[in-house]
Amino acid sequence: MTIGAKRGIDDDTSSIPAPRNAADAFKVSDDQVQRARLVVARNSGDSDDLRELLDMLGLISGNPEQPPPVAR
């Protein structure tokens, strides 16, 4: 097994993602938010526990027109 960028024969793309800058460091994708919600839902005791955990983690928004705090 080799470690490093894999380059195709005809293209100059690599499998290593581009470095993230400071602005991207805290961005969370919609898919990541959804997966996190599912994990919290599977491990919460009841609906009140679920709501409290989602709120504490910033996975739900108080305003339905805005994204959750974790994705802002």
Summary of the structure (lengths in Angstrom):
residues: 72
radius of gyration: 18.1
end to end distance: 38.7
largest distance: 54.8
contacts: 116
relative contact order: 0.13
helix: 38%
strand: 0%
